[in-house]
Amino acid sequence: MSLVLCELCLLAIALGQVTISVLGGFFLMVGVSLDPTFAHPVMGWVVGGGLAMVLIVLSVLLALLFAIAMIGIALRTKWGWWLALVLAGLYLPGLPLISLPLLVVLVRLGPPHGD
């Protein structure tokens, strides 16, 4: 049951992060396009769209790290446990309601003895 809780917490963080990044990227694109410092609104859309795509790509790459951690935990490897521990620690200030239970379960389980 503890491993299932770890997997669900990691999945919730990854999905939430990608969703917020996509929404944030959209609002960034719209906000930059409305900025009056650009000579033409199309330039604002191009710059805002570029910034939004960078944000979304970085978010998806970080979500892939979460997927790797989930696979590592499911296979009961030490690297999966450590990666999940580091990712949960990184998200502790922003998402304490999800990261804190994940950290508690990971610490109680301890690193696997294999690998």
Secondary structure, 3 states (H helix, E strand, C coil): CHHHHHHHHHHHHHHHHHHHHHHHHHHHHHHHHCCCCCCCHHHHHHHHHHHHHHHHHHHHHHHHHHHHHHHHHHCCCHHHHHHHHHHHHHHCCCCHHHHHHHHHHHHHHCCCCCC
